[in-house]
Amino acid sequence: MHSFDVIVIGGGHAGCEAAAVAARMGARVALVSFDLDAVGAMSCNPAIGGLGKGHLVREVDAFDGLIGRAADAAAIHYRMLNRSKGSAVQGPRIQADRRLFKAAIHRLLKEQGDLTLVAGEAAELVLAQGRVTGIRLADGTQLSAPATILCTGTFLGGTLFRGEERLVGGRIGEASAQKLAQQMRGANLPMARLKTGTPPRLDGRTIDWGRLEEQASDADAWTMSALGQRTVPQVFCAITRTNPQTHDIIRANLDRSPLFSGAIGAQGPRYCPSIEDKIHRFADRDGHQVFLEPEGLSTHLVYPNGVSTSCRPMSNWP
Ligand SMILES: Cc1cc2nc3c(=O)[nH]c(=O)nc-3n(C[C@H](O)[C@H](O)[C@H](O)COP(=O)(O)OP(=O)(O)OC[C@H]3O[C@@H](n4cnc5c(N)ncnc54)[C@H](O)[C@@H]3O)c2cc1C
């Protein structure tokens, strides 16, 4: 039996912050995550902040959190959204190199007092007299603590949809937390399910950047963290649009999209519709904006922001 003051399950943004703040306050903390190499991994677009979310990052930063400093250590593109409007509605947003972001989180976690990283699946909450007294890992190891914090993100009983394909997983290529999800369901707690989406990535070497509207990183040296500095070379993003041909292909495949076949019943974020949703809901539009955002300095991957989809892979997207 290993004993701690606080156990945090999950090494994503939430779990790293929870573990770090508890350790900074002097607690002995165990941060348990499936794969320690994935601690600090960015799930989807390697971007931090944006409208509504940039404020949150700065609030966490004001409490000495990690996310703002890690964002500055990894930022390859800074953009203040709503710049022409008042400061209350501006949204600081950075595009990160995901490799540098993860490295920064690992470095910052090491600086946070008595914090132990534990690799493994938290399979079960251990209960005594109706209280959680610790957790049991899938290999049988038991950890005890008076407080356990769940930061399981998209992994709790997660299912991935790609057209008609179904996969069990928390993120592509990663297991999901089925046992813990089962225990939570068994406890009859109120449950809801959310959905999110992601676009297919592009190979930047196949993009004719010269024909696109360029979006440079902001020149004024603002940072996400009050303690941050710009140290990483900056890249530019670009803007393009879908066209009627793209829309025709998507319309012809709508019945095979799990969003439209009814296979996905969960709610999605209000401001983040999939491209098939946009084409369906705004049928009169002949194009939707797509921001092409490089995923890092040492990769050719480009994230086409604006075309997240549940459609099956297709080789004939124009
Ligand atoms: C495809 C996709 C697209 C997304 N798009 C967006 C977006 O556009 N905007 C946005 O804000 N968010 C998006 N998200 C949501 C994104 O997951 C969250 O914003 C963010 O990652 C949540 O951080 P988190 O720390 O809560 O959880 P996560 O980043 O999901 O981290 C959870 C961690 O917990 C670990 N874990 C879970 N259960 C266990 C267990 N039982 N035992 C051990 N370890 C466990 C996992 O291994 C993982 O490391 C997207 C997610 C996905 C998968």
The ligand as an SDF file (V2000), in Angstrom:
LIG
                    3D

 53 58  0  0  0  0  0  0  0  0999 V2000
  -10.5550   14.4170  -30.9150 C   0  0  0  0  0  0  0  0  0  0  0  0
  -10.6680   15.4450  -29.8230 C   0  0  0  0  0  0  0  0  0  0  0  0
  -10.9660   16.7540  -30.1460 C   0  0  0  0  0  0  0  0  0  0  0  0
  -11.0490   17.7270  -29.1690 C   0  0  0  0  0  0  0  0  0  0  0  0
  -11.2540   19.0270  -29.5340 N   0  0  0  0  0  0  0  0  0  0  0  0
  -11.2300   19.9920  -28.5970 C   0  0  0  0  0  0  0  0  0  0  0  0
  -11.3190   21.3650  -28.9440 C   0  0  0  0  0  0  0  0  0  0  0  0
  -11.3990   21.7060  -30.1130 O   0  0  0  0  0  0  0  0  0  0  0  0
  -11.3070   22.2930  -27.9690 N   0  0  0  0  0  0  0  0  0  0  0  0
  -11.2050   21.9360  -26.6550 C   0  0  0  0  0  0  0  0  0  0  0  0
  -11.1780   22.8080  -25.7920 O   0  0  0  0  0  0  0  0  0  0  0  0
  -11.1270   20.6480  -26.3110 N   0  0  0  0  0  0  0  0  0  0  0  0
  -11.1310   19.6860  -27.2400 C   0  0  0  0  0  0  0  0  0  0  0  0
  -11.0300   18.3720  -26.8920 N   0  0  0  0  0  0  0  0  0  0  0  0
  -11.1690   18.0360  -25.5200 C   0  0  0  0  0  0  0  0  0  0  0  0
   -9.8400   17.8940  -24.8680 C   0  0  0  0  0  0  0  0  0  0  0  0
   -9.7460   16.5470  -24.5150 O   0  0  0  0  0  0  0  0  0  0  0  0
   -9.8470   18.7720  -23.6510 C   0  0  0  0  0  0  0  0  0  0  0  0
   -9.9440   20.1370  -23.9710 O   0  0  0  0  0  0  0  0  0  0  0  0
   -8.6190   18.5850  -22.7970 C   0  0  0  0  0  0  0  0  0  0  0  0
   -7.7150   17.6580  -23.3000 O   0  0  0  0  0  0  0  0  0  0  0  0
   -9.1600   18.0970  -21.5050 C   0  0  0  0  0  0  0  0  0  0  0  0
   -8.0990   17.9410  -20.6280 O   0  0  0  0  0  0  0  0  0  0  0  0
   -8.2610   16.9500  -19.4510 P   0  0  0  0  0  0  0  0  0  0  0  0
   -7.0600   17.1130  -18.6110 O   0  0  0  0  0  0  0  0  0  0  0  0
   -9.5840   17.1230  -18.7970 O   0  0  0  0  0  0  0  0  0  0  0  0
   -8.2990   15.4920  -20.0930 O   0  0  0  0  0  0  0  0  0  0  0  0
   -7.4050   14.7510  -21.1650 P   0  0  0  0  0  0  0  0  0  0  0  0
   -6.5170   15.6700  -21.8990 O   0  0  0  0  0  0  0  0  0  0  0  0
   -8.3600   13.9040  -21.9220 O   0  0  0  0  0  0  0  0  0  0  0  0
   -6.4630   13.8350  -20.2600 O   0  0  0  0  0  0  0  0  0  0  0  0
   -6.9660   12.7700  -19.5020 C   0  0  0  0  0  0  0  0  0  0  0  0
   -5.7870   11.9730  -19.0040 C   0  0  0  0  0  0  0  0  0  0  0  0
   -6.2430   11.0440  -18.0540 O   0  0  0  0  0  0  0  0  0  0  0  0
   -5.6680    9.7690  -18.2990 C   0  0  0  0  0  0  0  0  0  0  0  0
   -6.6250    8.8020  -17.7610 N   0  0  0  0  0  0  0  0  0  0  0  0
   -7.9670    8.7990  -17.9380 C   0  0  0  0  0  0  0  0  0  0  0  0
   -8.5330    7.8000  -17.2350 N   0  0  0  0  0  0  0  0  0  0  0  0
   -7.5260    7.1650  -16.5980 C   0  0  0  0  0  0  0  0  0  0  0  0
   -7.4840    6.0460  -15.7300 C   0  0  0  0  0  0  0  0  0  0  0  0
   -8.5910    5.4030  -15.3450 N   0  0  0  0  0  0  0  0  0  0  0  0
   -6.2830    5.6480  -15.2750 N   0  0  0  0  0  0  0  0  0  0  0  0
   -5.1340    6.3060  -15.6300 C   0  0  0  0  0  0  0  0  0  0  0  0
   -5.1270    7.3790  -16.4530 N   0  0  0  0  0  0  0  0  0  0  0  0
   -6.3100    7.7990  -16.9270 C   0  0  0  0  0  0  0  0  0  0  0  0
   -5.4820    9.7210  -19.8040 C   0  0  0  0  0  0  0  0  0  0  0  0
   -4.5020    8.7890  -20.1640 O   0  0  0  0  0  0  0  0  0  0  0  0
   -5.0760   11.1680  -20.0810 C   0  0  0  0  0  0  0  0  0  0  0  0
   -3.6880   11.3140  -19.9280 O   0  0  0  0  0  0  0  0  0  0  0  0
  -10.8980   17.3660  -27.8390 C   0  0  0  0  0  0  0  0  0  0  0  0
  -10.6160   16.0370  -27.5130 C   0  0  0  0  0  0  0  0  0  0  0  0
  -10.4800   15.0910  -28.4940 C   0  0  0  0  0  0  0  0  0  0  0  0
  -10.1460   13.6660  -28.1190 C   0  0  0  0  0  0  0  0  0  0  0  0
  1  2  1  0
  2  3  1  0
  2 52  2  0
  3  4  2  0
  4  5  1  0
  4 50  1  0
  5  6  2  0
  6  7  1  0
  6 13  1  0
  7  8  2  0
  7  9  1  0
  9 10  1  0
 10 11  2  0
 10 12  1  0
 12 13  2  0
 13 14  1  0
 14 15  1  0
 14 50  1  0
 15 16  1  0
 16 17  1  0
 16 18  1  0
 18 19  1  0
 18 20  1  0
 20 21  1  0
 20 22  1  0
 22 23  1  0
 23 24  1  0
 24 25  2  0
 24 26  1  0
 24 27  1  0
 27 28  1  0
 28 29  2  0
 28 30  1  0
 28 31  1  0
 31 32  1  0
 32 33  1  0
 33 34  1  0
 33 48  1  0
 34 35  1  0
 35 36  1  0
 35 46  1  0
 36 37  1  0
 36 45  1  0
 37 38  2  0
 38 39  1  0
 39 40  1  0
 39 45  2  0
 40 41  1  0
 40 42  2  0
 42 43  1  0
 43 44  2  0
 44 45  1  0
 46 47  1  0
 46 48  1  0
 48 49  1  0
 50 51  2  0
 51 52  1  0
 52 53  1  0
M  END
$$$$
